[in-house]
Amino acid sequence: MHHTIGDMPGRQLLVQLVADCVVHSWDLATAIGVDPGLDTELAYEFYVPRMHEDVMYAYGWFKPPARPLPEGATPLQRLIRLVGR
């Protein structure tokens, strides 16, 4: 598949598109003060193993985490932290 960041297998592009939807759903829900209703295990288990922090942060796609995770953080909180929220 062709993408603005380069050509990649369709499977890899799908991972990025799903993650994008999860993160932006969280953004919108947080902005309007509602529960995002996301399957936190699916979001984290699907996306995080496919994330490569050296690439994410080196190319400026995401900011490195600015604060530590709270103790007992949920999978969704861990994902959101990894993408600099």
Backbone hydrogen bonds, N-H to C=O, Kabsch-Sander energy under -0.5 kcal/mol:
donor,donor_aa,acceptor,acceptor_aa,energy
6,G,3,H,-1.8
8,M,1,M,-2.5
13,L,9,P,-1.9
14,L,10,G,-2.4
15,V,11,R,-1.8
16,Q,12,Q,-1.9
17,L,13,L,-2.5
18,V,14,L,-2.7
19,A,15,V,-2.4
20,D,16,Q,-2.3
21,C,17,L,-2.0
22,V,18,V,-2.4
23,V,19,A,-2.8
24,H,20,D,-2.5
25,S,21,C,-2.0
26,W,22,V,-2.1
27,D,23,V,-2.5
28,L,24,H,-2.4
29,A,25,S,-2.6
30,T,26,W,-2.8
31,A,27,D,-2.3
32,I,28,L,-1.8
33,G,29,A,-0.7
33,G,30,T,-0.6
34,V,29,A,-2.5
40,T,38,L,-1.3
43,A,39,D,-2.6
44,Y,40,T,-2.3
45,E,41,E,-3.2
46,F,42,L,-2.4
47,Y,43,A,-1.7
48,V,44,Y,-1.7
50,R,47,Y,-1.7
51,M,48,V,-1.7
53,E,51,M,-0.6
55,V,52,H,-1.2
56,M,52,H,-2.6
57,Y,53,E,-2.5
58,A,54,D,-1.2
59,Y,55,V,-2.1
60,G,57,Y,-0.7
61,W,56,M,-1.3
62,F,56,M,-1.5
73,A,70,P,-1.3
78,R,74,T,-2.1
79,L,75,P,-2.3
80,I,76,L,-2.8
81,R,77,Q,-2.1
82,L,78,R,-2.0
83,V,79,L,-1.3
84,G,81,R,-2.0
85,R,80,I,-2.2
